[in-house]
Amino acid sequence: MYLEIVSPEATLFSGEVTSIAVPGVNGDFEMLNNHAPIVSLLKEGIVKISGNIELDEDVQDKFTKGEKDTTLLKINSGTIEMKDNKIIVLAD
């Protein structure tokens, strides 16, 4: 599935991922390939992205490496939308 993470300053990531886990306002949840369409508000927490992630040099400092093939991004709030295997995260 295709993931795009956008902040007010720049596009932080765009590319293929295998899964993403986010801190929803009603609890954490994870999305895999062919997940049902969803729109949700996000609260402060960690976005966990799984897959072979290639980050641009100018945004690498915003991400940390987790276990195995997991990349982590701390957010204060945001919105997520998934439709047709495309995920857009508007992160603050």
C-alpha positions as CSV (number, residue, x, y, z in Angstrom):
1,M,0.0,0.0,0.0
2,Y,1.1,3.6,-0.6
3,L,1.7,5.9,2.3
4,E,2.1,9.7,2.3
5,I,3.0,11.6,5.5
6,V,2.6,15.4,5.2
7,S,3.4,18.0,7.9
8,P,2.9,21.8,7.7
9,E,6.5,22.1,6.7
10,A,7.0,19.4,4.1
11,T,6.1,16.0,2.8
12,L,8.0,13.7,5.3
13,F,7.5,10.4,3.5
14,S,5.9,8.9,0.4
15,G,6.3,5.3,-0.7
16,E,5.2,1.7,-0.3
17,V,4.7,0.2,3.2
18,T,3.5,-3.1,4.5
19,S,1.6,-1.7,7.5
20,I,1.0,1.4,9.6
21,A,-0.1,1.7,13.3
22,V,-1.3,5.1,14.5
23,P,-2.5,6.7,17.8
24,G,-6.2,7.2,17.1
25,V,-8.3,9.4,19.4
26,N,-10.3,6.3,20.4
27,G,-7.2,4.1,20.7
28,D,-4.3,2.8,18.7
29,F,-5.1,0.9,15.5
30,E,-3.2,-0.7,12.6
31,M,-3.9,-0.9,8.9
32,L,-2.7,-3.6,6.5
33,N,-3.1,-4.0,2.8
34,N,-6.8,-3.8,1.5
35,H,-8.0,-2.2,4.8
36,A,-11.6,-0.8,4.7
37,P,-11.8,2.9,3.9
38,I,-11.3,5.0,7.0
39,V,-10.9,8.6,8.2
40,S,-9.8,9.3,11.8
41,L,-8.3,11.9,14.0
42,L,-5.0,11.2,15.6
43,K,-3.7,12.2,19.0
44,E,-0.2,12.6,20.4
45,G,1.8,9.5,20.1
46,I,4.0,7.3,17.8
47,V,3.2,6.4,14.2
48,K,4.8,2.9,13.5
49,I,5.5,2.2,9.8
50,S,6.5,-1.2,8.7
51,G,8.3,-1.9,5.4
52,N,11.6,-1.1,3.6
53,I,11.5,2.7,4.2
54,E,13.9,5.0,2.4
55,L,13.9,8.5,4.0
56,D,15.2,11.7,2.4
57,E,18.2,13.1,4.2
58,D,16.5,16.4,5.1
59,V,13.7,14.5,7.2
60,Q,15.7,11.6,8.7
61,D,16.0,13.5,12.0
62,K,12.2,13.4,12.5
63,F,12.2,9.5,12.4
64,T,13.7,6.8,14.6
65,K,14.3,3.2,13.8
66,G,12.2,0.6,15.7
67,E,12.5,-3.2,15.8
68,K,13.2,-5.1,12.6
69,D,11.8,-3.1,9.6
70,T,9.8,-0.6,11.7
71,T,10.3,3.2,11.4
72,L,8.8,5.5,14.1
73,L,7.5,9.1,13.9
74,K,6.4,11.1,16.9
75,I,3.3,13.3,16.3
76,N,1.4,15.8,18.4
77,S,-1.9,15.3,16.5
78,G,-3.2,14.7,13.0
79,T,-5.6,13.1,10.6
80,I,-5.4,9.8,8.7
81,E,-7.4,8.7,5.6
82,M,-7.2,5.4,3.8
83,K,-8.9,4.6,0.6
84,D,-8.0,2.2,-2.2
85,N,-4.7,1.2,-0.5
86,K,-3.6,4.8,-0.3
87,I,-3.0,6.3,3.1
88,I,-2.6,10.0,3.7
89,V,-1.4,11.1,7.2
90,L,-1.6,14.9,7.9
91,A,0.7,15.1,10.9
92,D,1.4,18.0,13.3
